[in-house]
Amino acid sequence: MKIYYNHNLKEFSRKLRNESTLSEVLLWNELKARKMKGYQFMRQKPIENYIVDFYCSKLNLVIEIDGDSHIGKEVADMARQTEMETLGLKFLRFDDHDVKSKMKEVLLSIENWIIENQK
């Protein structure tokens, strides 16, 4: 299924990349340059009417980091995720604190998902 790139979100996406949270920067350092099992990830990727934290098109995988900005928005986050899952996207969600304090476990979780789901 073709994923729609929303050009109207390009500038906002760039702004989010420039204002990344610490946990986003830390995880990006582990995902960029095909470090994760050779797969290319993009960060702050516009998809449909949303911007996701990290996206790998080959795996149809979205990785989201849930930090303080998500508190009180859990229902909206799940509705957004459900809508994007209808496009064939798969989600991994990690808590901001876990990315900062348990990076090895986060990376192992991503690696295990890839091993189980790669095409």
Order of alpha helices (4+ residues) and beta strands (2+ residues): alpha-alpha-beta-beta-beta-alpha-beta-alpha-alpha
